Amino acid sequence: MIAFGPVPSRRLGRSLGVNNIPPKFCTYSCVYCQLGRTPNMQVKRERFHGFEEVVKSVKEKVTQAEEKGELIDYMTFIPDGEPTLDIDLGREIDLIRELGIKIAVISNASLIWKEHVRDELSRADWVSVKVDAVREDVWRRINRPHGSLSLEEILQGIRDFSQSFGGELTTETMLVEDLNDSVEELNGMAEFIAEVKPVVSYLSIPTRPPAETWVKAASEGGINAAYQILSSKGVETECIIGYEGTAFASTGNVEEDLLSITSVHPMREDAVREFLAKANAEWELVENLIEGDRLVAVDYEGRKFYVRKLGTDRGKSRTIR
């Protein structure tokens, strides 16, 4: 299935997925990948489905969605591998753009050091690049890249792209316990991400069975630390910790609204109290959520923050976050 959806996306609204890479051709074999280890590791770009088949599939899916009255905010290249391995990516973007819908690409950025890859990505409206590490040893442990790749070249490619891209650039960091959640690594990533000035930097965790059974999501405290460190560098930061829910929607349900917000932004205690006061709700609601294992209180630099409890929606069907 090349085109799928549209599905709900916290970042992109209603998104129609474009799976332009067969499973699983990738430049990385990330330890946390929900598709398992990469059997087809490569860096050479090639033709997979062919641009005609990709464009045809997308157009058919768009037509079906329109007939059902379903809204599509973005068409998102989010395949079962690295989208920039597709040598037809630029042509596909150009042809799909004729449908008049914004285009997003979610990439691990491993080939962004190539000028022609940056040129093709620049044709999209919204691009997400992966930044899981800025130190060579950590990068090799968590992303397990193709042997020919250079982290230094990739980071410079991201810098170059950020300076020329006219659309919305975001970064995404997958936080894995005891791999890239140390204060040293988080500070290094924060400095780099602040340098490239993304519209938003997303922090995520493994929420589905990973390639390696020993992989564990960073703790709520680790996520909060990452959020605070990035924010202290002036980076607009959001957490994606598995709760799709109704983030930032006014549902009229104070409990669900609080869980939605704390799954994206850890909230300081004074902010939680102000939120409850405006909703005419009591602090007992927070105590009940903590007791029910749905909310967690964590300390950071002498202040108490509240973060949504991890792992309560694992195993959900595929979505574009």
NUKE-120096 format. One line per 4 residues: their letters; for each residue x, y, z of C-alpha. Coordinates in nm, 4 decimals, always signed. Layout:
NUKE-120096
a) X:Y:Z  ... .
//
This chain:
NUKE-120096
miaf) +0.0000:+0.0000:+0.0000  +0.1669:+0.3215:-0.1168  -0.0913:+0.5792:-0.0094  -0.2785:+0.5349:+0.3188 .
gpvp) -0.5137:+0.7383:+0.5336  -0.5861:+1.0148:+0.5876  -0.4995:+0.9621:+0.9537  -0.4803:+1.2013:+1.2504 .
srrl) -0.1454:+1.3682:+1.3115  -0.0666:+1.5881:+1.6083  +0.1868:+1.7768:+1.3998  +0.0089:+1.7919:+1.0658 .
grsl) -0.3645:+1.7684:+1.1253  -0.5266:+1.5206:+0.8847  -0.2436:+1.3589:+0.6923  -0.2413:+1.1231:+0.3950 .
gvnn) +0.0618:+0.8966:+0.4159  +0.2877:+0.8225:+0.1191  +0.4861:+0.4985:+0.1599  +0.7364:+0.5420:-0.1235 .
ippk) +0.9903:+0.2867:+0.0081  +0.9248:-0.0896:+0.0357  +0.9985:-0.2479:+0.3747  +1.2674:-0.2190:+0.4760 .
fcty) +1.5285:-0.0280:+0.2774  +1.7049:+0.2203:+0.5006  +2.0338:+0.3912:+0.5735  +1.9923:+0.3208:+0.9464 .
scvy) +1.9012:+0.0221:+1.1596  +1.7826:+0.2104:+1.4658  +1.7626:+0.0085:+1.7840  +1.4139:+0.1429:+1.8529 .
cqlg) +1.2613:+0.0945:+1.5061  +0.9120:-0.0552:+1.5217  +0.9736:-0.2295:+1.1876  +1.2629:-0.4288:+1.3311 .
rtpn) +1.6216:-0.4491:+1.2139  +1.7041:-0.3291:+0.8616  +1.7697:-0.6205:+0.6239  +1.8430:-0.3889:+0.3305 .
mqvk) +2.1009:-0.1351:+0.4475  +2.2061:+0.1010:+0.1695  +2.2933:+0.4600:+0.0888  +2.2660:+0.4410:-0.2885 .
rerf) +1.9475:+0.6022:-0.4162  +1.7390:+0.3996:-0.6577  +1.3979:+0.3674:-0.8168  +1.1586:+0.1557:-0.6086 .
hgfe) +0.7918:+0.1795:-0.7080  +0.8489:+0.4355:-0.9821  +0.7089:+0.7876:-0.9707  +0.4127:+0.6983:-1.1947 .
evvk) +0.2859:+0.4332:-0.9513  +0.3392:+0.6546:-0.6461  +0.1586:+0.9515:-0.7996  -0.1255:+0.7336:-0.9260 .
svke) -0.1771:+0.5779:-0.5822  -0.1802:+0.9178:-0.4130  -0.4254:+1.0677:-0.6610  -0.6613:+0.7712:-0.6220 .
kvtq) -0.6512:+0.7993:-0.2424  -0.7127:+1.1739:-0.2549  -1.0126:+1.1194:-0.4813  -1.1514:+0.8565:-0.2425 .
aeek) -1.1060:+1.0916:+0.0521  -1.2772:+1.3779:-0.1286  -1.5729:+1.1542:-0.2193  -1.6138:+1.0715:+0.1495 .
geli) -1.5793:+1.4357:+0.2501  -1.2545:+1.3699:+0.4423  -1.0169:+1.6616:+0.4916  -0.6482:+1.6283:+0.4008 .
dymt) -0.4149:+1.8923:+0.5465  -0.0866:+1.7340:+0.4349  +0.0426:+1.4541:+0.2162  +0.3277:+1.3050:+0.4142 .
fipd) +0.6164:+1.0921:+0.2872  +0.6553:+0.8522:+0.5810  +0.7584:+0.5167:+0.4344  +0.8821:+0.1819:+0.5668 .
gept) +1.2379:+0.3057:+0.5212  +1.4221:+0.6303:+0.4443  +1.2217:+0.8394:+0.1916  +1.5243:+1.0118:+0.0380 .
ldid) +1.6561:+0.6742:-0.0873  +1.3865:+0.7086:-0.3547  +1.5575:+0.8657:-0.6552  +1.2149:+0.9806:-0.7787 .
lgre) +1.1300:+1.1741:-0.4601  +1.1702:+1.5206:-0.6128  +0.9640:+1.4345:-0.9183  +0.6942:+1.2767:-0.7005 .
idli) +0.6716:+1.5903:-0.4886  +0.6433:+1.8096:-0.7982  +0.3648:+1.5987:-0.9504  +0.1724:+1.5508:-0.6263 .
relg) +0.1881:+1.9246:-0.5621  -0.0494:+1.9702:-0.8543  -0.3260:+1.8434:-0.6241  -0.3004:+2.1656:-0.4255 .
ikia) -0.2298:+2.0005:-0.0881  +0.0728:+2.0774:+0.1279  +0.3531:+1.8202:+0.1309  +0.5573:+1.6959:+0.4260 .
visn) +0.8595:+1.4661:+0.4423  +0.9759:+1.2843:+0.7556  +1.3425:+1.1904:+0.7079  +1.6251:+1.0544:+0.9194 .
asli) +1.8453:+1.3173:+0.7440  +2.1182:+1.0619:+0.6696  +2.1494:+1.1698:+0.3039  +2.0941:+1.5423:+0.3560 .
wkeh) +2.4664:+1.6041:+0.3087  +2.4025:+1.5436:-0.0626  +2.3169:+1.8677:-0.2418  +2.0601:+1.7066:-0.4754 .
vrde) +1.8806:+1.5521:-0.1754  +1.8594:+1.8942:-0.0094  +1.7232:+2.0337:-0.3363  +1.4492:+1.7692:-0.3530 .
lsra) +1.3542:+1.8104:+0.0145  +1.3344:+2.1864:-0.0380  +1.0342:+2.1321:-0.2686  +0.8243:+2.0186:+0.0312 .
dwvs) +0.6353:+2.2561:+0.2588  +0.7292:+2.0867:+0.5870  +1.0327:+1.8702:+0.6623  +1.1260:+1.6794:+0.9769 .
vkvd) +1.4875:+1.5709:+1.0293  +1.6084:+1.3240:+1.2897  +1.8599:+1.4363:+1.5514  +1.9081:+1.1485:+1.7943 .
avre) +2.2709:+1.2264:+1.8787  +2.5536:+1.4694:+1.8062  +2.8355:+1.2493:+1.9337  +2.9733:+0.9803:+1.7051 .
dvwr) +2.9684:+0.6965:+1.9585  +2.6105:+0.7644:+2.0682  +2.4934:+0.8006:+1.7065  +2.6431:+0.4661:+1.6107 .
rinr) +2.4883:+0.2933:+1.9125  +2.1353:+0.4273:+1.8684  +2.0960:+0.4706:+1.4894  +2.3419:+0.2007:+1.3748 .
phgs) +2.4103:+0.3790:+1.0438  +2.5425:+0.2394:+0.7169  +2.9187:+0.2159:+0.7495  +2.9873:+0.4774:+0.4813 .
lsle) +2.7952:+0.7552:+0.6558  +2.9555:+1.0388:+0.8512  +2.7755:+1.2123:+1.1376  +2.9798:+1.5279:+1.0826 .
eilq) +2.8645:+1.5441:+0.7192  +2.5023:+1.4827:+0.8180  +2.4999:+1.7555:+1.0836  +2.6566:+1.9992:+0.8376 .
gird) +2.3969:+1.8983:+0.5797  +2.1209:+1.9813:+0.8270  +2.2845:+2.3193:+0.8910  +2.3050:+2.3910:+0.5191 .
fsqs) +1.9450:+2.2849:+0.4638  +1.8194:+2.4993:+0.7506  +1.9786:+2.8067:+0.5940  +1.8227:+2.7569:+0.2505 .
fgge) +1.4866:+2.5884:+0.3182  +1.1901:+2.8220:+0.2760  +0.9334:+2.5930:+0.4384  +0.8835:+2.4749:+0.7945 .
ltte) +1.1756:+2.2770:+0.9353  +1.1320:+2.0620:+1.2462  +1.3595:+1.8194:+1.4269  +1.2711:+1.4982:+1.6043 .
tmlv) +1.4673:+1.3211:+1.8739  +1.3849:+0.9705:+1.9961  +1.4858:+0.9413:+2.3602  +1.6135:+0.5988:+2.4670 .
edln) +1.7053:+0.5283:+2.8263  +2.0805:+0.5087:+2.8933  +2.1633:+0.5838:+2.5290  +2.0981:+0.9484:+2.4465 .
dsve) +1.9228:+1.0819:+2.7580  +2.2313:+1.1895:+2.9535  +2.2640:+1.5567:+3.0425  +2.5868:+1.5746:+2.8404 .
elng) +2.4237:+1.4399:+2.5234  +2.1069:+1.6439:+2.5729  +2.3081:+1.9649:+2.6091  +2.5015:+1.8870:+2.2921 .
maef) +2.1856:+1.8158:+2.0949  +2.0185:+2.1271:+2.2324  +2.3087:+2.3473:+2.1194  +2.2983:+2.1977:+1.7705 .
iaev) +1.9203:+2.2182:+1.7387  +1.9232:+2.5787:+1.8585  +2.1776:+2.6520:+1.5859  +1.9524:+2.5214:+1.3051 .
kpvv) +1.6469:+2.7069:+1.4436  +1.3616:+2.4625:+1.3727  +1.0034:+2.5818:+1.3997  +0.9555:+2.3077:+1.6599 .
syls) +1.1795:+2.0401:+1.8065  +0.9853:+1.7218:+1.8862  +1.0857:+1.4802:+2.1595  +0.9518:+1.1277:+2.1263 .
iptr) +0.9945:+0.7853:+2.2832  +0.9520:+0.4274:+2.1569  +0.5820:+0.3441:+2.1916  +0.5708:+0.0180:+1.9967 .
ppae) +0.7838:-0.2989:+2.0160  +1.1396:-0.1942:+1.9151  +1.3946:-0.3734:+1.7012  +1.5939:-0.4640:+2.0115 .
twvk) +1.4143:-0.6007:+2.3164  +1.6499:-0.4233:+2.5574  +1.5420:-0.0785:+2.4376  +1.3528:+0.1239:+2.6960 .
aase) +1.1912:+0.4638:+2.6632  +1.3496:+0.7466:+2.8566  +1.1772:+0.8042:+3.1876  +0.9324:+1.0863:+3.2523 .
ggin) +1.2152:+1.2615:+3.4370  +1.4467:+1.2197:+3.1391  +1.1850:+1.3556:+2.9007  +1.1263:+1.6536:+3.1258 .
aayq) +1.5010:+1.7202:+3.1497  +1.5306:+1.7113:+2.7697  +1.2356:+1.9483:+2.7386  +1.3807:+2.1942:+2.9888 .
ilss) +1.7305:+2.1878:+2.8370  +1.6002:+2.2519:+2.4850  +1.3639:+2.5228:+2.6060  +1.6479:+2.6937:+2.7925 .
kgve) +1.8253:+2.7314:+2.4567  +1.5257:+2.9146:+2.3150  +1.4008:+2.6153:+2.1152  +1.0237:+2.5707:+2.0792 .
teci) +0.9838:+2.2163:+2.2071  +0.7022:+1.9622:+2.2149  +0.6843:+1.6086:+2.3502  +0.5262:+1.3233:+2.1602 .
igye) +0.4948:+1.0504:+2.4181  +0.2260:+0.8339:+2.2698  -0.0988:+1.0044:+2.3668  -0.2841:+1.1054:+2.0528 .
gtaf) -0.5994:+1.2177:+2.2336  -0.7208:+1.5710:+2.1936  -0.4045:+1.7750:+2.2449  -0.4853:+2.1415:+2.2954 .
astg) -0.8494:+2.0885:+2.2059  -1.1127:+2.2320:+2.4376  -1.3064:+1.9184:+2.5183  -1.4897:+2.0388:+2.8261 .
nvee) -1.3240:+1.7469:+3.0095  -1.0633:+1.8969:+3.2451  -0.8967:+1.5619:+3.3095  -0.8479:+1.4774:+2.9432 .
dlls) -0.7365:+1.8315:+2.8612  -0.4715:+1.8158:+3.1346  -0.3464:+1.4792:+3.0086  -0.3371:+1.6124:+2.6530 .
itsv) -0.1278:+1.9134:+2.7474  +0.1137:+1.7231:+2.9721  +0.1774:+1.4706:+2.6951  +0.3150:+1.7578:+2.4875 .
hpmr) +0.4447:+2.0088:+2.7419  +0.5534:+1.9172:+3.0958  +0.3682:+2.1620:+3.3207  +0.5132:+2.3320:+3.6260 .
edav) +0.3078:+2.2984:+3.9408  +0.2056:+2.6642:+3.9422  +0.0874:+2.6328:+3.5815  -0.1188:+2.3250:+3.6688 .
refl) -0.2797:+2.5062:+3.9608  -0.3617:+2.8032:+3.7380  -0.5073:+2.5684:+3.4746  -0.7282:+2.4002:+3.7340 .
akan) -0.8412:+2.7319:+3.8803  -0.9556:+2.8554:+3.5404  -1.1461:+2.5296:+3.4912  -1.2983:+2.5482:+3.8404 .
aewe) -1.1362:+2.2132:+3.9235  -0.9709:+2.0975:+4.2466  -0.6160:+1.9727:+4.3062  -0.7709:+1.6406:+4.3986 .
lven) -0.8000:+1.5738:+4.0237  -0.4178:+1.5744:+3.9948  -0.3843:+1.3485:+4.2989  -0.6318:+1.1041:+4.1480 .
lieg) -0.4448:+1.0989:+3.8151  -0.1180:+1.0280:+3.9949  -0.2795:+0.7568:+4.2059  -0.4329:+0.6081:+3.8915 .
drlv) -0.0878:+0.5968:+3.7269  -0.1861:+0.8399:+3.4525  +0.0209:+1.1424:+3.5603  +0.3710:+1.1635:+3.7098 .
avdy) +0.5336:+1.4338:+3.9217  +0.9045:+1.4858:+3.8479  +1.1601:+1.7302:+3.9884  +1.3949:+1.9421:+3.7789 .
egrk) +1.6285:+2.2098:+3.9160  +1.4269:+2.2547:+4.2319  +1.0864:+2.2742:+4.0666  +0.8107:+2.0172:+4.0325 .
fyvr) +0.6716:+1.9334:+3.6897  +0.3844:+1.7113:+3.5837  +0.4152:+1.4781:+3.2836  +0.1654:+1.2323:+3.1425 .
klgt) +0.2449:+0.8732:+3.2394  +0.4109:+0.6835:+2.9569  +0.2971:+0.3710:+2.7809  -0.0814:+0.3803:+2.8223 .
drgk) -0.1566:+0.3601:+2.4497  +0.1105:+0.1203:+2.3241  +0.0106:-0.1065:+2.0426  -0.2259:+0.1388:+1.8734 .
srti) -0.2772:+0.1247:+1.5008  -0.0459:+0.3236:+1.2776  -0.0767:+0.6998:+1.2823  +0.1269:+0.9897:+1.1578 .
r) +0.2233:+1.1833:+1.4639 .
//
